[in-house]
Amino acid sequence: MDSRSYFTCTFFLLKITTLVGFDLRPFLKYSIPVLFQAFAFTSLFTTDVILVKHFFSPFQAGIYAALSTLGKIIFFAVSPIAATMFPIIAGRKSRGEKYGKVFLTSFGITLIVSITIVFFYWLFPNIAIGILYGKAYLSASIELVWMGIFILFYTLASLLVNFSLSLGRTRVVLFPFLAAVIQIVALSIWHNSLLQVIQVSLVIMTVLFFVISIYLLYNRRIENYGKS
């Protein structure tokens, strides 16, 4: 569907919902930032793989893809926590109930599980790589813990954004979207080795995590849960 058809359909949908008395604007006002958030976080852990395929040899790209998959285990292992947290906090917020403990519990479990997997990658990188990919990929053992830390901060940043969205606060999506753009530019400049690629993404993700944390603290969204 081209852009003209898309806008024609959108206009038609808005017209129909207006005629039947349903205001679609609040839905669009929330769904569009959520769409940008999903696009940004998808970009943040796929752009590096795409650029590595462009800048490195097929063998190195294969190693990086293996590292990326192992790193994503962290995110997918704890993603049900964020998926469970979101509706609970949204429901409590709508009812005027406290929701601070739900977030802190979700954050704590996510952090503990993520650190545990990273610690395993640090202690037993050859086992983690060998089980899934075999001895041919053992040369990536040095970079594995770095990839794990990168995905750890990715996971925590994603959780914070989902927490903010569950409260209906959508401006936070600007931060991951900007980080995704910066990552593309930075990796296009700095890509001397696979380790450098991971470290560039790690720096960006660490900064993103702390920026979002400061943003939430500044708005009293962590220290005063349930008081708004």
C-alpha positions, 0 to 999 in steps of 0.5 A: 500500500502506497502513502496515498492509499494509506492516508485515504484509508485512514481518512475513511476510517476516521470519517466512519468512526466519527459518524458512528460516534466513536472518537478514534483520536485518543487511540491514535494518540497512544498507538502511534507512540507505541508503534514508534517505540516498537520500531525503535527497540526492534532497530536497536537489536537488529541494526547491528546485525545488518551492519555487521553483515555489510562491513564484515566477512560472512564468517565474522557476520555469522559469529556476530549473528550467533552472539546476537542470538545468545544475547537475545536469550536474556531479553526473551527470558524476561519479556513475559515479566514486562508483558505481565506488568503492563496491564496490571499497572495500567489497570491499577493506575486507572483505578487510582490504586498504588502500583509501585511495588508491581514495578519494583518487583518486575524490575528486580526480577528482570535485573536478577535473571538478566545478571544471572545469564550474563554471569553464566556467559562470563563464567562458561562462554564456551559451554553457552556457545558450544551447545548451540553452535558448536566448536566453530564459533568458540572464537566468539567467547570473548565477546559474549559477555559484552553482548550479554551486558548490552542486551541487559541494558537493552532489556532494562531500558525496554522495561522502563519505557513499557512502565511509562507507557502503561501509565499513558505517558508517551513522550518517553518514546523519543529517547529510544527512537533517538538512540536507534538513529544514533546507533545507525550513525555510530556503527557506520563510523566505528566498526573496526572489530566485532567487539567495537560494534558491541561496545558502541551499542553498549554505550548507547544502550547504557546512556539510554537506560540512565536517560530514561531513569533520570527522566522518570525520576525527574517527573517523580514517577519512581519515588512517588508511585501511586501518589499521582 
